[in-house]
């Protein structure tokens, strides 16, 4: 009896695994885009609802259309903001705005930290920022990270690495590790490849990867 059941059970398990391998990347992609679209919609919905309240046209009050309009509005505002700040007058106005923020006690620290983080994440390949691997959460298991800067231990003079470890699927949250520089594994990954790996849970990535540190 057990022999008769073994083959059907294995067949079911094989088909379920094949289904997971097929649906898995699609599901991860859905989660990524759902997070992005949800964030964009939440940013623009208050404006759309305000317009719908004050100008109750039929097309503005449609519940299914409001998130779409909110996404379009948010993207338009981001485009306009980027366009304006790329101009000379816009850059000067933005510097003035940052100078005002720098005078606010608590806001200045948060804004400066986030600004530096985004600048680091968007840094070019030739800058000091690099994609690396570090042992996390235990030795022998690697985590993708961004080496943001190198410091010196004031007691020993050894070089220390400041490595940001973003979470997969949702790289907007991360932890910061300070560890010896020789414990960091350099990679040839670009920022785009690393972000693709993180946002897709590893479904998208290079065929080869340097896992062990280079022997000097």
N, C-alpha and C positions, 0 to 999 in steps of 0.2 A: 504493500500500500504506500509506504514511504517512497519507494522507488518511482511509483507511478506519479506521485505529486511533485517530485523533484524537478522533472523536466518542465512542466507547466509553470512552476514558480520561477525557475531560472529564466524562462522565456518572458514572463511578466516583468521581472527585474530588468532584463536586458532592454525591453521596449520602454520602460519608464526612464531608464538611464539615457537612452537615445532621445527620448522626448525632452529630458532636462537639458541635454547638450544642444538640442535644437532651439528650445525656447529660452534657455538661459541668457544668451547674448541679447536677444530681443527684449527680454524682461529688464535687463540691466539698462539697456538703451532707453527703454520706456521710463524707468525710474529717473534717469538723468534728465531727460527732457521734461518730465513731469515736474521735477524740482525747479528747473529753470523757468518754465512757463508759469508755474504757481507763484514763484517769487516775483516775476514781472507783472503778473495780474494783480497780486496783492498791493504792489506799489502804485498801480494806476487806478484801482477800483474806487478809492475815496473820491477822486476827481470825477469819474464817470457817474457815480451815484449822486454827487452834488449837482452835476448837470442834469441828470434824469429827474431830480427833485424840482429844480427850478425851470427846466424846459421839458415838460413831460410829453415829448413826442413819442410816438409809438415805437420807433426803432431804438430809442435810448432806454426805454423801460423793459426791453426784452431781456430776461434773465440770462439766456444762453448767449446773447450777443455782448453783454457787458464785459465779461472776462476778455473776449477777443479785442474789444475796443481798448480795454485797459492795457493789454500787452502792446498794441500798436502805439498807444499814447506814450507808454514808458520807453519803448524803443525810439520813438521820435524825439522825446526829451533827451535821451542819452546821445542821440546823433547831434542834436542842436548844441548840447553842452560841449561835446567833443569838438564840434566845428567852431564854436565861439572861442573856446580856450586855445585852439590852434592858431588863432589870429593874434596879432601883436597886442591889440587893445584887450582882447579876451585874456591873454596871458597876464597882462598888467593888472587887470581887475581880479583875476584869480589869486595873484600874489598878495594883493591887498586884502582879499577875503581870508587867505591863510594867515596873514599878519594879525588880523582881528581875532581869529580862532586861537592864535598863539598866546593871546592875552587872557584867555579864559582858563582858569586854574585846572579844572578836571577835564574839560573838553579837549584842551591842548594835548594832554598826554595820550588820550585815547586816539585822537585824530592823527597825531604824529606817528604813533605806533602802527596804526592801520595803513597810513600812507607809506611808511617805510617797508611794510610787509608787501604791499601791492607793487611797489617799485622793484622790490627784490624778485617777486614772482614773475614780473614782466621783463626782467633784465635780459640782455642779450647774452649769447653764448660766451663772448670774449670777456665778460665781466667776471668778478670773483665768485659769483653765485654759480654753483654746479649741482647737478643731480648725482646723488650718491646713494649708497646702501649702508645701513648700519644694523648691527645685531639688535633685534627687538621683536617680540618681548623677551626672548631668551637667546642665549648664544646658539648659533647655528641656524637661526631663522632671521631672514633679512627683511628690512622694511625700507621702502623708497622714501628718500628724504631730500631736502634742498639745503645744501651747505650755504649758509647766508653770510658767515664771516669767520675769520680765524683770530683767536685771541691767544694770550700768553699767560700761563699760570705764574702768578707773582711769587710763589714759593719755590717752584722747581725750575721755572723757565721753559717748561714744556709747552708745545703748541696745543691749543684746545680748539675744537671745532664746534661752532654753533649750528645745529642741524634742526630744521623744521620738518616734522613728520605729519603730513596731512592724512586725514582719514580717507579711505576708499569710498567711492560713490559721492561723498559729501566732503570735498577737500577744503571747504570753507572753515571747518574746524580742524585743529591740529594741536600737537604738543611740541614743546621745544626741549631738545636734549643738548646738554653740554658734555662732550666726551673727548678723550684724547684723539688728536688728528690721525694717529696711526691706526686707530680702530675704525676709520672710515674707509669704505671701499669706493674708489672712483669708478664712474661709469662713462660710457660714451653717449648716454641718452640725452636728447634735447629736452627742453622744457615742454614742448608740444607732445613728445612721445610719453614723457612722464605723466603729464596731465591726462592724456588719453588712457593710459593704464589705470590711473586712479579712478577716473570717472566711469570707466567701464568694468571695474572690478578685475582688471587684468585680461579681459576678453580681447582687447586691442593692445598690441604691443609688438616689440621687435622679435625677430626669430632667435636672436642670440643675445646673451646678457653676461657681463662680467660679474660673476658671483663672488669669487675669491679675490682678496687684495693682490695687487701686482707685487711680485717678489723683487726687491731692490738688491 
